[in-house]
């Protein structure tokens, strides 16, 4: 975001159950996440926007573009979660909540899970993600479950906003890039070869450049 502050007014709200946002009484869905973000934008008086979403955020962005087509001027889906049955089964097995233990051993499990997302990531980035996961507690898997249960293909079929579909070359969801782009009429696609799951953190300059070019 720091790369784009001179060009845009940026809003990055915490989704329900995460960060400093409120905690819903039950596991949220992608439409609930989208509704919360839409209400946030309306509160700020935002009636039109350029929208970027990564992984689960891409599903939320797709839902927003589908439900509120006049809101989204242009849409960027990064690492879109258009998943087949095998991918969903794998992610369900690995997106598990770690039972809290008095000896703190669950922290090791959370750390190891986060490091597998990008083993080359700076340790400070993994520390940040571990702290966020610990703060979310048992809610940590909600975003995964929401994305796995969401009809992403159905949303794509109803998106009319000009869309850029992108992925890091080392992102574990890169196989979803081509079928996602194919499902969107007139979309553009882009691969950043050296980027992985943390594209916004590890390649901010490259990402900002491509966003500027697309949002013009």
N, C-alpha and C positions, 0 to 999 in steps of 0.2 A: 504493500500500500504506500510505503514511503516513496517509491519510485513514481507514483502517479498523483501525488498531492498537489503538484503545481498545475495539473491538467483537469482534475475532476474533484467534485465534492464526494467523498467516499464514505459509505456506511457499511459496517460489517457487524450486524447484530449477533449476539449469542442466541443459539436456538434453544427452545424450551428443554430444560433438564441439563444444560451445559453452561459452563462459565458462570456468569453472574445473572443468568436468566432465571425465571421462575421454574419450579419443578411441577410438572403435571401430575395429576393423581394416578394416571395409568400410562403405559408406554405410548408415546406419540407416534403418529403416522406422518408420512411425507406431506399430505394435504394439511395437517395441523401445523407442521413447521412452516409451510408456505403461507398459511393464513396468518400466523404470528408475524412473519416478515412483512406481509402485505399491510397489516395493521400498523406496524412500525413505520413503514414508508408513508402511509396516510397521515400518521401523527406528525411526521416531519414535513408534510405538505408536498411530498414527492408524487407527481402524477405521471411522470415518464422517466425511464431510467435505462442505462446500459447495465446489463446483468451478467455476472460471472459466478459460476458454481463449479466446485471441484469435488469429485467422488460423490458422497451423499449430497453435498451441496449442488452437484449437477442435477440430481433428481429433484431437489427442491426448486432449483431455477427452472427446470423443465415444467414443473407443475405450475409455477407462477406464470410462465409464458403461455401455458395452455389455458389457465383459468382467467387470466387478465391480459389478453393479447394487446390491448391498447396501452398497457403500462410499459411493456418491454420494447424499447426501440431496437436494440440488438442484443443477442444472447450468445454467451460463450459457455460451452459445456466441456469441462476439462476432466479427463478420465471418466467418461460417462459410464454409469453402472448398468449397461444393457447386458444382462447376464444370462447364460444358459443354465440348465439344471445342474450340470456338473460344477460350474462355478459357484452357484448358490449353495450347493451341498458343502463344498470345500469351505466357503466363507462362514457358513453356519457352524461348522466344526471348530473353526479357529477364532471366531468372534465370540468368545466365551467370557463371562464375567468371572473374575477371580474372587473366590470366597476370602473374606478378610480373616487373617489369622493373628493371634496375639504375638507371635514371634516375628511378624513382619515378612514372612517368606512369600506372601502374595505379591509383595512389591517386586521381587525378582521375576516372578511370572509376567507381571505387567511390563516390566522393563524389557524382558526378552521378546515379548510379542511386538513391542514398539520397534525394537532394533531390527526385527525381521522385515519391517516395512521398507527400510532403507539402511542396510548395514554400514553404508559409507557416510551417513549423516553425521554432522557434528554432534558431539555428546551433549552440548547445551540444548540442542534441538530435541534430542531424545528425552532429556531431563524435563523440558517444558511439557512435552506430550505426556510423560509419566505423571507429572503433577496434575495435569488436567484430568487424566484418567482417574487418579486417586480422588480428586475433588468430586468427579461425577459419581463415584462409588458404584453401586449396583446399576445405575443408569448408563454406565459406560457403553453398553452394547445396544442401547436404544437406537442410535443412528444407523448402525448396521442392520438391525432388524427392520427398521422402517424402510430402508432402501431395498432390502431383500423381498419385502412384501409388496412393494410398490409396482404398479403396472407402468413401467417406464416406456415400453414400446407403445402402449396406448396413448401416453402423453405425447410422444414424438409425432404420432399421426395427426395430432391436432395443433401443432405449433406452426404459427405463420410468421413469426419474427425472423429476420435474417440471422443465421446462426453459424458460428464458428465452432467446429468440433475439434478438440485438440487433446494430445496426450504426450506424456514423456515417453521416450523410447524405452526406459527402464521401469515404467509403471506397470504393475501387474494387471491393470485393466486395459492395456493397449489393444488387446484383441477386440474390444468393443468399439474402437474408433470407426473402422470402416462400416460395419453394419449400422451404427448410429447415423453416420453421415448419409448413408444410402437411404435411410428412412426419412430424411429431411430434404424436401425439394429445394434445390439451389443452395445448399449449405456449402461451406468451405471446410477444409480439414487441414490439420497441421500437426506435425510431430517434432518435438524438441528432443533430439537423439540422446542427450546426456541427462535428461531430467527423469525423476522417478516420482514417488508418491508425494514428496514435499516440494513440488515444483515452485510454489509461491515463495518458499523460504530459501531454496537453494539456487534458483535461477531467476531472481526477481527482475533483473535488468532485461533479460531476454523476454520474459513474460510480459513486462510492461511495454516493451517495444511492439510486440505483436498485438497487444490490446489496443494501443494507440492507433495502430494502422487499421485495425478492424473497426474501431468505434468512430472513425472519421466520417 
